[in-house]
Amino acid sequence: MNTMTNTMAESVATVRSVVLVADARRAARAFLDRLRRPSMTAEGADNVVLVVSELVTNALRHGGGTCTVELTAQVEGLEVAVHDASPHAPRTRTPDMGGGAGGFGWPMVNRLARATTVTRRASGGKTVSALLAW
């Protein structure tokens, strides 16, 4: 039997500029500290913060400059969902090994997460979600 007592949802940050990516990371750490579930390992918590950082950075860079982060503790893991105004899904591209143009983040998110999804929102834009294991 699955009960709602094992679920905690919180919108942790609305990010308006690249400067505030650090605020999203801090909010994710604070969320993890408040959970009443079995403790996540230090590595697992670091992975959540890394995924938050990457998805927020991508949303700011490619999604219109504003996003909302939502973290949800579920029985099967912790979901990171980032909502932004762009309808375009993340895409895998060849990493830029010397020019600093990126290409590493989305593959990394997919390696760290048990599952990733991209959902178009009826109000416009999309939600990129990653489910991470406890």
VEXMAR-700079 format. One line per field, with one value per residue: y, x, z of N, C-alpha, C in turn; residue in one letter. Coordinates in pm, 1 decimal. Layout:
nY = [Y,...]
nX = [X,...]
nZ = [Z,...]
caY = [Y,...]
caX = [X,...]
caZ = [Z,...]
cY = [Y,...]
cX = [X,...]
cZ = [Z,...]
residuo = [A,...]
***
This chain:
nY = [-117.2,213.3,519.4,868.6,974.9,934.5,1119.6,1434.3,1753.1,2045.4,2368.5,2498.3,2711.6,3007.2,3101.1,3370.9,3469.3,3384.2,3418.3,3329.2,3051.8,2928.6,2977.2,2803.4,2559.7,2573.5,2580.1,2326.5,2163.4,2240.1,2144.4,1867.1,1831.1,1866.3,1648.2,1371.1,1115.4,810.8,883.2,1023.8,918.6,1087.4,1108.5,1065.6,1291.9,1491.9,1431.3,1498.4,1776.4,1844.9,1773.0,1950.1,2193.3,2168.5,2137.7,2377.1,2565.7,2500.7,2562.3,2838.2,2923.6,2823.9,2832.4,3069.1,3233.1,3234.8,3017.6,2753.7,2549.1,2231.5,2003.0,1671.5,1429.0,1092.2,754.5,589.3,742.1,1060.7,1332.1,1574.0,1855.6,2088.3,2375.7,2563.9,2831.8,2759.7,2563.0,2372.9,2064.8,1932.1,1838.7,1590.4,1658.5,1683.3,1705.4,2005.1,2009.4,2200.4,2462.4,2557.6,2555.9,2377.2,2087.7,1870.8,1843.0,1739.9,1463.6,1384.3,1428.4,1234.2,1003.3,1009.5,998.3,782.5,789.7,1012.9,1273.1,1473.2,1706.5,1872.6,2173.9,2270.5,2538.7,2648.2,2621.3,2387.1,2099.8,1961.3,1663.7,1467.7,1160.9,1054.7,799.1,688.5]
nX = [83.8,65.3,125.9,55.0,216.2,481.7,564.2,688.4,657.1,791.6,822.7,1121.8,1274.6,1264.6,1424.3,1592.2,1820.6,2155.1,2321.7,2176.2,2179.3,2333.0,2171.6,1958.6,2091.1,2158.5,1899.3,1811.9,1982.1,1891.3,1628.9,1676.9,1787.7,1563.2,1399.9,1201.4,1251.4,1446.3,1788.2,1964.6,2254.7,2574.4,2690.7,2465.8,2312.1,2484.2,2465.9,2197.2,2206.8,2389.1,2242.6,2023.9,2164.5,2265.3,2028.3,1894.8,2081.9,2079.7,1810.8,1808.7,1995.1,1894.8,1618.5,1472.7,1543.5,1416.3,1310.7,1147.1,1208.7,1127.3,1123.4,1057.2,1000.8,970.1,845.6,1002.3,1227.9,1398.0,1256.0,1358.6,1237.0,1229.2,1086.7,1042.2,1017.0,1064.6,977.5,1146.6,1310.0,1580.5,1888.3,2118.0,2450.4,2768.5,3028.2,3208.3,3535.4,3734.4,3649.7,3463.6,3189.7,3008.2,2789.7,2816.6,2639.5,2360.4,2398.1,2527.4,2326.9,2145.9,2296.3,2320.3,2058.3,1777.7,1570.4,1468.3,1252.3,1079.7,833.2,585.0,421.7,84.2,37.0,242.4,590.4,805.5,862.8,1140.6,1232.9,1402.5,1455.6,1603.3,1777.7,1738.0]
nZ = [0.0,-91.9,55.8,106.6,299.8,259.5,81.0,-11.1,-125.2,-269.0,-394.9,-463.7,-560.4,-755.6,-1031.7,-1173.2,-1292.1,-1398.3,-1181.8,-965.1,-964.6,-773.8,-550.9,-604.2,-576.5,-299.9,-191.8,-267.3,-113.0,143.5,129.4,115.4,366.7,528.9,484.9,588.9,536.3,505.0,537.8,266.2,96.6,117.0,-133.7,-295.2,-227.5,-321.1,-593.0,-644.5,-602.9,-802.8,-1034.1,-1007.4,-1034.1,-1297.6,-1455.7,-1397.3,-1487.6,-1763.0,-1819.6,-1775.7,-1964.6,-2208.4,-2195.5,-2173.2,-1959.7,-1709.7,-1453.3,-1268.2,-992.4,-875.2,-616.1,-531.7,-296.2,-331.3,-298.9,-459.2,-512.3,-548.6,-710.4,-939.4,-1083.1,-1339.4,-1455.3,-1746.9,-1995.1,-2258.7,-2545.7,-2642.0,-2622.5,-2419.6,-2577.5,-2684.0,-2754.7,-2921.6,-2692.8,-2617.9,-2611.5,-2574.3,-2608.0,-2425.9,-2475.3,-2380.9,-2366.8,-2205.0,-1992.5,-2022.4,-2098.3,-1860.1,-1664.1,-1748.2,-1698.3,-1417.9,-1328.7,-1260.9,-1434.0,-1693.9,-1804.9,-2044.1,-2057.9,-2230.0,-2141.8,-2090.2,-2057.4,-2191.1,-2272.0,-2100.2,-1888.3,-1742.0,-1605.9,-1361.1,-1209.4,-922.4,-748.4,-406.1]
caY = [0.0,337.2,629.7,1000.5,1016.3,922.4,1217.0,1574.0,1834.7,2185.5,2449.8,2548.4,2834.0,3065.1,3154.6,3472.9,3498.0,3284.7,3442.8,3260.8,2906.6,2889.5,2975.7,2679.2,2452.0,2585.1,2541.0,2180.2,2107.5,2263.7,2050.8,1734.7,1831.9,1862.8,1525.7,1276.9,982.2,766.3,976.9,998.5,920.0,1213.7,1105.3,1084.6,1433.5,1567.2,1408.3,1580.0,1916.6,1856.8,1770.8,2079.4,2295.3,2151.1,2165.4,2520.4,2634.6,2480.6,2636.8,2980.2,2945.3,2787.1,2828.1,3196.9,3314.6,3218.1,2880.7,2714.6,2417.3,2161.4,1877.6,1588.2,1301.6,986.1,625.2,532.2,829.9,1204.1,1390.6,1712.8,1903.1,2227.7,2428.6,2686.3,2881.9,2710.3,2435.5,2285.5,1964.5,1922.1,1744.6,1547.0,1708.2,1652.8,1798.1,2095.6,1976.0,2308.9,2595.8,2598.9,2570.4,2280.6,1958.7,1765.8,1838.6,1651.5,1324.3,1362.0,1415.6,1103.7,899.4,1014.5,974.4,653.8,819.0,1154.1,1297.4,1610.6,1718.1,2005.4,2225.5,2328.7,2684.1,2686.6,2577.0,2245.1,2056.8,1856.4,1594.9,1359.9,1083.5,1002.7,696.4,721.0]
caX = [0.0,142.2,56.4,109.4,306.3,618.7,585.1,701.0,684.1,816.5,885.9,1233.1,1338.7,1237.3,1554.8,1577.1,1947.6,2258.9,2376.2,2095.9,2193.1,2381.9,2056.2,1885.6,2168.5,2139.7,1761.7,1805.4,2046.3,1800.5,1518.4,1726.2,1806.1,1431.5,1324.9,1178.9,1278.7,1582.2,1888.1,2030.3,2399.7,2637.8,2705.7,2332.5,2276.0,2566.1,2409.3,2075.9,2248.0,2449.8,2133.9,1954.9,2251.2,2272.0,1898.8,1867.5,2171.9,2027.1,1685.6,1842.3,2069.3,1820.0,1474.7,1406.1,1597.9,1345.1,1263.3,1106.4,1258.5,1041.6,1179.5,954.1,1044.3,876.0,887.8,1106.0,1343.7,1374.9,1236.1,1396.1,1161.8,1258.6,989.5,1086.8,926.5,1098.8,917.1,1250.2,1365.6,1726.7,1938.0,2255.7,2538.2,2909.2,3088.3,3314.2,3647.8,3828.4,3595.3,3373.5,3052.5,2921.6,2759.4,2840.1,2537.8,2245.6,2440.5,2556.5,2198.1,2090.4,2373.7,2294.2,1916.4,1716.1,1484.3,1446.4,1139.0,1053.9,689.4,537.3,319.0,-30.7,48.9,361.4,715.8,823.9,919.5,1242.2,1235.9,1498.6,1430.4,1728.4,1758.7,1776.2]
caZ = [0.0,-104.6,121.6,79.9,406.2,211.1,-25.0,30.6,-243.2,-237.1,-497.4,-384.0,-607.9,-886.1,-1069.5,-1276.4,-1358.9,-1375.3,-1048.8,-865.3,-970.5,-640.9,-460.8,-630.8,-512.4,-154.6,-161.3,-280.3,8.5,255.6,111.1,153.5,512.7,594.7,455.3,698.7,482.3,537.9,486.2,139.4,113.5,78.8,-279.5,-352.0,-210.0,-416.9,-726.2,-655.4,-617.6,-935.2,-1132.5,-993.7,-1092.9,-1443.3,-1518.9,-1383.8,-1580.8,-1898.8,-1833.5,-1787.6,-2088.3,-2329.0,-2172.5,-2158.6,-1852.5,-1583.1,-1434.5,-1133.9,-953.9,-780.0,-568.0,-472.5,-240.9,-362.0,-247.2,-545.5,-525.4,-540.8,-842.5,-965.8,-1199.8,-1370.6,-1550.9,-1814.2,-2098.5,-2392.8,-2582.6,-2697.5,-2530.7,-2419.9,-2677.8,-2668.3,-2860.1,-2899.7,-2596.1,-2662.6,-2525.0,-2551.2,-2626.2,-2319.7,-2523.0,-2315.5,-2426.0,-2106.6,-1888.4,-2043.1,-2080.8,-1719.3,-1595.9,-1785.5,-1629.6,-1274.5,-1299.8,-1295.9,-1548.6,-1726.0,-1893.5,-2086.4,-2078.4,-2271.7,-2051.2,-2159.8,-2048.5,-2267.5,-2214.7,-2072.6,-1761.3,-1752.5,-1477.4,-1340.2,-1088.4,-867.8,-646.7,-269.8]
cY = [124.4,450.2,760.5,1045.8,1007.8,1023.6,1357.4,1653.0,1978.3,2253.2,2525.8,2678.1,2878.4,3141.0,3251.6,3508.2,3393.0,3299.3,3359.3,3107.9,2855.1,2886.2,2849.0,2561.0,2454.4,2540.8,2389.6,2113.4,2123.1,2168.0,1911.7,1724.5,1818.2,1733.4,1436.6,1133.4,935.7,857.5,929.7,999.8,1056.0,1219.8,1127.3,1228.7,1521.0,1551.7,1489.9,1725.3,1939.9,1859.4,1900.8,2187.6,2288.0,2186.9,2312.9,2600.1,2621.8,2559.9,2785.4,3010.6,2925.0,2800.7,2959.7,3279.9,3308.5,3073.3,2861.8,2572.3,2357.4,2029.1,1800.2,1457.7,1200.3,855.6,573.0,621.1,975.5,1260.4,1537.6,1752.1,2051.3,2270.3,2554.8,2717.8,2827.6,2578.1,2332.2,2193.5,1971.3,1821.0,1710.4,1600.7,1673.5,1753.9,1879.2,2078.7,2094.3,2447.9,2642.8,2613.9,2462.3,2149.6,1842.5,1741.3,1739.1,1504.4,1290.5,1342.5,1277.8,987.9,894.1,974.2,832.9,670.2,970.3,1164.0,1445.6,1616.0,1860.1,2046.3,2291.3,2480.5,2737.6,2641.8,2428.2,2225.0,1945.6,1795.5,1485.1,1292.2,1022.3,904.1,748.6,667.2]
cX = [89.0,63.5,126.4,205.9,452.4,650.2,590.0,734.8,702.8,874.6,997.1,1293.3,1278.3,1363.7,1537.5,1707.2,2049.5,2317.5,2303.0,2099.9,2242.7,2268.1,1973.6,1958.2,2150.0,1999.2,1745.3,1867.9,1954.3,1681.4,1560.0,1743.5,1673.7,1355.0,1312.9,1199.2,1414.8,1683.1,1944.4,2180.5,2454.0,2653.9,2570.5,2287.0,2355.5,2511.9,2282.5,2113.7,2310.5,2343.9,2054.3,2035.9,2251.9,2139.9,1861.7,1955.5,2121.0,1898.5,1713.5,1906.7,1982.2,1668.6,1407.5,1447.5,1526.7,1301.2,1218.9,1155.1,1162.2,1107.6,1068.3,1015.4,934.3,929.1,1006.3,1228.8,1305.0,1365.5,1277.1,1320.6,1191.7,1164.8,1048.6,995.1,954.1,1028.9,1020.9,1310.5,1517.9,1769.6,2083.1,2335.7,2681.8,2968.2,3201.3,3432.0,3740.4,3768.3,3498.7,3228.8,2959.2,2905.2,2776.8,2720.0,2426.0,2286.4,2469.8,2426.7,2139.0,2166.5,2341.4,2151.5,1874.7,1629.5,1480.1,1327.0,1134.1,906.1,655.8,422.7,207.9,-21.9,168.6,487.2,717.5,868.2,1018.6,1254.1,1340.9,1465.4,1562.0,1697.6,1797.3,1912.2]
cZ = [0.0,-39.1,91.2,189.5,365.0,102.1,34.5,-94.7,-200.4,-359.6,-426.7,-434.4,-739.7,-922.8,-1185.6,-1346.9,-1320.9,-1235.6,-943.4,-875.5,-835.8,-539.4,-479.9,-567.9,-360.6,-113.9,-171.2,-158.1,129.1,249.1,157.7,304.7,587.8,574.0,577.9,653.7,529.5,468.7,353.2,166.9,72.5,-72.8,-348.0,-342.7,-306.0,-558.6,-747.8,-680.1,-754.7,-1044.7,-1126.4,-1063.2,-1244.6,-1510.3,-1509.2,-1479.5,-1723.3,-1920.7,-1850.2,-1922.2,-2212.0,-2315.6,-2143.9,-2038.4,-1719.0,-1573.0,-1291.2,-1110.4,-853.6,-744.4,-499.1,-424.9,-265.6,-304.0,-327.9,-563.9,-513.5,-682.2,-841.5,-1091.2,-1217.8,-1483.1,-1613.3,-1931.3,-2237.9,-2422.5,-2627.7,-2592.1,-2531.5,-2525.6,-2647.5,-2785.3,-2825.4,-2802.9,-2658.1,-2566.9,-2496.4,-2552.9,-2520.1,-2360.8,-2469.8,-2389.2,-2329.2,-2015.0,-1908.1,-2036.7,-1934.1,-1640.2,-1624.6,-1721.1,-1480.0,-1238.9,-1336.2,-1419.5,-1568.4,-1819.2,-1927.3,-2123.0,-2120.0,-2179.8,-2132.6,-2161.3,-2127.3,-2195.9,-2189.3,-1929.6,-1791.9,-1613.7,-1477.4,-1208.8,-1044.2,-756.5,-509.6,-249.0]
residuo = [M,N,T,M,T,N,T,M,A,E,S,V,A,T,V,R,S,V,V,L,V,A,D,A,R,R,A,A,R,A,F,L,D,R,L,R,R,P,S,M,T,A,E,G,A,D,N,V,V,L,V,V,S,E,L,V,T,N,A,L,R,H,G,G,G,T,C,T,V,E,L,T,A,Q,V,E,G,L,E,V,A,V,H,D,A,S,P,H,A,P,R,T,R,T,P,D,M,G,G,G,A,G,G,F,G,W,P,M,V,N,R,L,A,R,A,T,T,V,T,R,R,A,S,G,G,K,T,V,S,A,L,L,A,W]
***
